Amino acid sequence: MRIATTLVLTPSYTNVVAGATALNVAGGMSSFAAALAPDLALAGFEAQDDAIEESLGNLVGCGFRPENLDDELGSRWEIMRNYFRLYACCNPIHPALDALSEILAKLKPKPVDIERIDVATYRFASVMRNPDPPNYFASKYSLPHAAATMVVRGGAGYAMLDDTALNDCAIRELRHRVHVAEDAAMSAVLPDETGARDGYAQEWDQEHARGRKSPRDFHQPLQ
């Protein structure tokens, strides 16, 4: 595992905002590293003792704790902690879309009547705020684009967030009126809460995306 960790690519997640599709290669290379590492170990290659801790704790994250690796081992099943995406875009921006959906259902504004939409959310989601995604890949990671699509087309499912949405004049104009900012208080309660707050004359709060629970809410599966 230490050898495989040394081989894994760690590109910045901001690649998605820029529409840099080379990011997708990293997933395939990770699988390649997993297959190659056992052969390297048999051939005598070695990795530093804390290769996993350094990679997961410093290079691609900051909250890795090796002492927690065997917590609930044999009794907690990750498949029981999964959920289905209800929007055709990156899941960190789903809480904002949930809140926006409630606003639209309540106020029923026309796109031309919306002066601006303000979104406060946690740090990871707040970087997904490019109002001009350069391609279809980047559009999946643009909260302004997804929000504008929801307003104009009535939803953010696959049929609405297709590649034609990029060149939809109404969507393109509205997404420049969507403003996203980090809320430090929301960032501070990760990962227990992954929320957002949208404002349009009134405010709607969303603690989690629909269908997703906080880690503290998960219960032991039936044996």
SVG drawing of the C-alpha trace seen along z (x, -y; Angstrom):
<svg xmlns="http://www.w3.org/2000/svg" viewBox="-44 -43 59 54">
<polyline fill="none" stroke="black" stroke-width="0.4" points="0.0,0.0 2.9,-2.4 4.4,-1.7 1.1,-2.3 0.5,-5.5 3.9,-6.8 2.8,-6.2 -0.6,-7.9 -0.9,-11.2 -2.2,-14.1 -3.5,-16.8 -5.4,-19.8 -9.1,-19.6 -9.2,-23.0 -8.6,-21.2 -12.3,-20.5 -13.2,-24.2 -10.8,-24.9 -12.3,-22.1 -8.9,-20.3 -10.0,-16.8 -6.5,-15.4 -7.7,-15.1 -9.7,-12.1 -6.4,-10.3 -5.4,-10.3 -8.2,-7.8 -7.0,-5.4 -3.3,-5.8 -4.4,-5.0 -5.7,-1.7 -2.5,-1.1 -0.5,-1.9 -2.6,0.6 -1.9,3.3 1.8,2.5 2.6,2.1 2.6,5.8 5.0,6.6 7.3,3.8 7.2,5.1 8.1,8.6 11.0,7.1 12.4,5.5 11.2,1.9 10.5,0.1 8.6,-3.1 9.0,-5.3 7.3,-4.2 4.9,-7.1 4.1,-7.3 0.4,-6.8 0.2,-9.4 2.2,-11.9 0.1,-11.5 -3.4,-11.5 -2.5,-13.9 -0.4,-16.5 -0.7,-16.1 -4.4,-15.4 -6.0,-16.2 -5.4,-17.5 -7.6,-15.3 -6.2,-11.8 -5.7,-9.9 -4.2,-6.5 -5.3,-5.5 -8.9,-5.6 -8.4,-3.2 -9.9,-0.2 -12.8,-2.0 -15.9,0.2 -14.0,2.6 -16.3,5.5 -19.4,3.7 -19.5,0.5 -20.2,1.0 -19.5,-2.0 -22.2,-0.9 -24.7,-1.7 -23.3,-5.2 -23.8,-5.9 -26.4,-8.1 -27.7,-8.8 -27.0,-12.1 -30.2,-13.9 -28.5,-16.5 -26.2,-15.9 -23.3,-17.9 -20.6,-17.6 -22.2,-16.7 -20.6,-19.5 -22.9,-22.0 -26.1,-19.9 -27.1,-21.6 -27.1,-25.0 -29.3,-23.6 -31.7,-22.1 -32.0,-25.5 -32.5,-27.2 -35.1,-24.7 -37.1,-25.6 -36.8,-29.3 -38.0,-28.8 -41.0,-26.7 -42.0,-29.3 -41.4,-32.5 -41.7,-31.3 -39.6,-34.2 -38.9,-34.6 -35.2,-34.5 -35.3,-38.1 -36.7,-39.3 -33.8,-37.9 -31.3,-40.6 -28.8,-38.3 -28.5,-35.0 -26.1,-34.9 -24.9,-31.5 -22.9,-30.9 -21.3,-27.5 -18.3,-25.6 -14.8,-26.0 -14.7,-23.0 -18.0,-23.9 -17.2,-27.6 -14.3,-27.2 -16.8,-25.9 -17.9,-29.3 -16.6,-29.9 -19.5,-31.7 -18.0,-30.9 -17.1,-27.1 -15.0,-26.6 -16.5,-23.1 -19.1,-20.5 -16.7,-18.9 -16.2,-22.2 -19.9,-23.0 -20.5,-20.0 -18.4,-21.9 -19.8,-25.4 -22.4,-26.3 -23.4,-29.5 -24.0,-27.4 -26.0,-24.7 -28.1,-27.3 -28.8,-29.3 -29.8,-26.1 -32.2,-25.2 -33.8,-28.6 -34.1,-28.7 -34.9,-25.0 -36.7,-24.1 -34.2,-21.6 -30.6,-20.4 -31.0,-16.8 -29.2,-15.2 -31.6,-16.4 -31.3,-20.0 -27.6,-20.1 -26.6,-18.7 -24.0,-20.3 -26.6,-22.6 -26.9,-24.5 -23.5,-26.0 -24.6,-28.0 -28.1,-28.8 -28.2,-32.6 -30.6,-32.8 -28.5,-30.5 -25.2,-32.2 -26.6,-35.6 -28.1,-34.5 -25.0,-32.7 -23.1,-36.0 -25.7,-37.0 -25.0,-34.0 -22.4,-35.0 -20.8,-32.3 -18.7,-32.8 -17.3,-30.7 -19.0,-30.7 -16.2,-30.0 -18.8,-28.7 -19.9,-26.1 -16.3,-25.1 -15.7,-24.6 -18.3,-21.9 -17.1,-19.6 -17.6,-16.7 -20.7,-16.5 -22.4,-19.2 -22.0,-20.0 -24.5,-22.9 -25.3,-26.0 -27.5,-29.1 -29.1,-30.8 -30.6,-34.3 -33.3,-35.8 -35.4,-38.3 -35.4,-35.6 -32.9,-33.0 -33.1,-29.2 -30.7,-27.0 -29.7,-23.5 -27.6,-21.4 -27.0,-18.5 -28.0,-17.5 -31.3,-15.7 -30.7,-12.0 -27.5,-12.5 -26.9,-12.1 -24.3,-13.5 -21.6,-11.0 -22.9,-11.3 -26.3,-10.1 -25.3,-6.7 -26.4,-3.7 -25.1,-0.2 -26.6,2.0 -28.8,4.9 -26.7,8.1"/>
</svg>
